[in-house]
Structures are given as structure tokens and as C-alpha cells.
Amino acid sequence: MADTKMYAWTTILNGGETEMVRDRKIIHSRNTIAPGESVSQASLKCSDEAWQALVDGGSVRPYKFPDMPEGYDGSPNDFIMSQLRDDSGEIDQNLILALAQTVHGETVEGDKEPEQIEDEVKSGAKS
């Protein structure tokens, strides 16, 4: 995953200024990485194990955080799902398959049938 661009999906606290006062750690400032910012293991200066924990836990993902409207109080996943539904409330299968290919660095060709795209996504074949 070293070549894949990764994005923060949660606020990541990454160090900061601290001071020990009478056996207590006082935090003066924190370095925070906001959801949506591009991150890498090197930029976070973390170990392989810590990086893998961020990836496995979903805090860092290989696709961008959704650009949600200010004041939206649902989860990012709820927002994404709301964007995938058509006017009748059904999820557009073609859009899902197109997004799956986009995540894997491919583009969807307009004249392919949904079943052909689905087979390619499942098999990992390139367009």
C-alpha cells in the first residue's frame, strides 16, 4: 500500500507540545490531522504496526473523505449512501460498480453492460 494515496477518515492526534508538571503531563497543543487530509506512514512518523492499526481500523483509507455539507449530522457512510440512491430510493448498481473501479484506479467504459463490469470487478481484471 506504499504507492496508494491514503486519506484520514477521522481526526488523528499526532503529537504536540507537552510538559511534565508534578508527575502530570500537561498538553499545551496538539498536532491534529483532519478528516480528508492526505496522510502517509512517513508523514505521521509511525511504526509499521501503528500504521497498519490505522488502516485496519478505518482511520486511514485509500479513498477520499466525502465532501459533506456543513451541518450534516449523519455519518460519512450515511452521506455516501444517500448520494448513491436514485429518485426512487433504490441504489444505482451501475454507480456502485463505477465507484468500485474508480477506487481500484480504473475507469468505467460507458458501453459495458453492468454484468460485465461486475465480473471484472470480482475477478480483478483491468478494463
Secondary structure by P-SEA (a helix, b strand, c coil): cccbbbbbccccccccbbbbcccbbbbccccccccccccccccccccaaaaaaaaaaccccccccccccccccccaaaaaaaaaccccccccaaaaaaaaaaaacbbbbccccaaaaaaaaaacccc
